[in-house]
Amino acid sequence: MNNQFDELAKGLAQSVTRREMVRKLGGAMVGTFAACLGLGKVSAASGQKRRGVCTTTWGFPGVPPTYTGICIDPTTCTSGFSHDCPSGHRPEQGQILNACGAPPVGNKTCYF
């Protein structure tokens, strides 16, 4: 255990040039920025999208349910915006309760 600590201390004590430090910090900043933008996720351009169903509003007496614009994958409970679920449009078929919780979902397949 002490040997591992000594090795870590030696590694941290080594001198580093300014150029190397700037390069490492720059790489860390670029990586953080890319992670914030979601560049590490699967992109729509690659053709690999998640499949799910369109979520709907509850629909009260006299007020029909409408799509919320969000698509949810009921197996993983992940969701995202989808053009397949145009917000404010009424579902063609009925709605069912969502296995992931509220809101209910329609029967329309969507991709996000």
Secondary structure, DSSP 8 states (H G I E B T S, - for coil): -HHHHHHHHHHHHS---HHHHHHHHHHHHHHHHHHHHTTTS--GGGT---EEEEEE---BTTB---EEEEEEETTTTEEEE-TTS-TT---SS-EE--TTSSS-EEEEEEE-
